Amino acid sequence: IIYLAAGNTAHAPAVVHDWLYTSGELRRSIADAVFLEAMKAAGIAWLRRWAMYAAVRAMGWRYYK
């Protein structure tokens, strides 16, 4: 449902977030916070960025490292 509401947006923040997840350079919580801040800087609307942030916080553990 989150993807249907917010999918195909925030491409640049998502690339950074995916790299941080893959590299393991930062704790997952920090990588997710970087994603949230990058979406804000990219001008993603508040509700959309918080929905996407909530999704990575809830399910991101499956993909971290």
N, C-alpha and C positions, 0 to 999 in steps of 0.2 A: 504494500500500500504506500509506503514511504516513497518508493521509486516512482510509482505512478504520479504522485504529487510533486516530487522534486527531481525526478530523473532527467538526465540529459542537460544538467546545469552544473555550474561550478567545476568545469573541467580542469582548469589550472590548479585550484586548491586540491582537487582530488588526486592529481598527479603527484603533488608534493606529499600529500597524506599517504598515498600508496607507497611511495619511495621510503618514507619514514617507517612504515609498517614492515616493508621488506628488509630494510637495512637493520632494523633493531637498534639504531643509533640512540633513540630516546625511548623512555617508558611509553607504553601505549597511551596512558592518560595525557601525557605531554603532546604526543603526536596528534591526538584528537583535539586538544586545545589549539594547536597550530592550525589544524583544519578549520576550526570554528573562526579563528582570527583571520585566516586567509579568505574565507568566504565573506566575512564582513568587509575586508579591504577590497574585494572584488565587486562589492555592491549587491550581494545576494540579500534579498528581503529577509527580515528578522524571522518570520515564521518558517520560511523555507530552510534557512540555515540551521535553526534550532531543531527542526524535524530531521535533517540530515545528520546533525551532530548526535541527536538521541539515538538514531539508528546505528551509527558506528560505535557509540558507547555500549549499546545493548548487544550487538552482534559481532563487533570487531575482534573479539578474542579468538574467533574461529580463524582469522586470517593473519593475525599478528605473528611476525617472524615466520 
